[in-house]
């Protein structure tokens, strides 16, 4: 492309560069100064702390008591219907059976329409990863796990394994770059919020007003 108006030449002169001069390289940053999390030790505890700061509820428990706490929590919120993804992890935990035995209406992604997601009271999902430094949940959408499960129902419950904790967003994106498809990755950092109306912060307008995590030990 020709520089008919000499714009590029003017920019070059303003920057003090000569034709053919290579641009300067960015400075090398000392990693400990730009990354606060440099160890896998204590990631679940850090995630819990940061998630609570983001107004995400966190309950740490052993897997043996998960059903009791999950059912009790959903009942305390007046939940009657629940949507879940097709998930080997949730199948191993027998989440669908436990919820149905407790009297909840359970609908599974792939066996329901998108419109039905808007009618359920809550969703219970697994997550792909959680980010300790930011207290965020990371969900990867797939044919077995639609994005709307974590973005539409007024209450989103996530069940998290400690092994799925990563230190920070650098770790997350390095991991994501090795995956075949991360185009539908959703990072959740708390209940949905908006301040569009007179700058007043309102929760739950465009998505879940409550996000609750059950963090397995």
Secondary structure, DSSP 8 states (H G I E B T S, - for coil): ---TT-HHHHHHHHTT--TT----------HHHH-S---STTHHHHHHHHHHHTT-EEEEE-GGGHHHHHHHHHHHTT--EEEE---HHHHHTTHHHHHHHTT-EEEETTSS-HHHHTT-SEEEE--SEEETTTTEEEEE-BTTB-THHHHTSSEEEEEE-GGGEESSHHHHHHHHHTSS--TTEEEE-SS-EE-TTTT--EESSSS-SEEEEEEE-
